Amino acid sequence: SLGVELTGNIGIKVSTGEAGSKGYLKADLIKPLVDMLNGTIIECNTAYPGKRNNAEDHLKVAKDHGFCDMGQGVEIMDGIGEFKIPVHNGKHLEYDLIGEGFKKYDSILNLAHGKGHAMGGFGANLKNQSIGIASRNGKAYIHSCGQTEDPNECWNVKYEQKDFIESMAEAATAVADYLKDNNKTILYITVANAISL
């Protein structure tokens, strides 16, 4: 329908949701699409403390939310490491740190839940491609606007909200450039679902 064919090993970047939260695309909503594509749900660990800042706990939350029972299951991409990709002409970031597992995917579906975010504004696909694909250390680097890769330090640095949003844009562009440079395909879909005031 969108004129884009996703081929090869397909990674589907979607937030699997924090334990106890309701602000994510539910597994039963996206399962038919994931199964049709026979894709893998791809995620990276969070920089903040919680149930998703290490691969083992993160996978348990994804399983509890029903994401492991579709397509090729779930991969926490930085559970096996991370790698740097360049940020060209960045104002805040010199590079982006993304999950090592990202290398193996030929096509990416950036499937985002359209919703507001206290720090990122209306992030949707932008946040999903920048923060979402960044490793735990990469998330710290983006959140600190390039000041630190340490998840324990990133919340203590000073920056303006616009700097954070620009950092997200730089990281998302780096991912797009990486995909283009490696002849990989990406498709963007934003779902407006369960919108609250």
Secondary structure, DSSP 8 states (H G I E B T S, - for coil): --S----SSEEEE-----TT---S--HHHHHHHHHHHT-EEEE---SSSSTTSSHHHHHHHHHHTTGGGSTT-EEEGGGG-EEEEE-TT-SS-SEEEEEGGGGG-SEEEEEEE--EETTTEE-HHHHHHHTTTB-HHHHHHHHTTTS---TTTGGGS---HHHHHHHHHHHHHHHHHHHHHTT-EEEEEEE--S---
